[in-house]
Amino acid sequence: MQLSAPGTGDPIFVVQPKPGVFCAFSGACTHAGCTVLPPKEGAFVCPCHDSAFDVATGAVLRGPATEALPRYAVTRSGATLRVAEKPE
């Protein structure tokens, strides 16, 4: 699921890498700021320069990016997920 960060409108992706585990990552590539594509085959891929990031950790899988995607805390209360307003 794709959301917008409060205040900035930057893209945030909420993913469930395994049952019951939810993560949220900035959708802005740390190389040049392009919006990464929705996750596919375990990775977010940047369409501008082909950097790839792990969908469960945000870690760089392939450059030219050298920094992981910023992670946002996600809390769950019943069927409701809440994403922190700022990255961790």
Beta strands, then each sheet from edge to edge (+ up, - down):
strand 1: 2-4
strand 2: 11-18
strand 3: 21-26
strand 4: 43-45
strand 5: 52-54
strand 6: 60-62
strand 7: 71-72
strand 8: 74-77
strand 9: 80-83
sheet 1: 1+ 2- 3+ 7-
sheet 2: 4+ 5- 6+
sheet 3: 8+ 9-
end
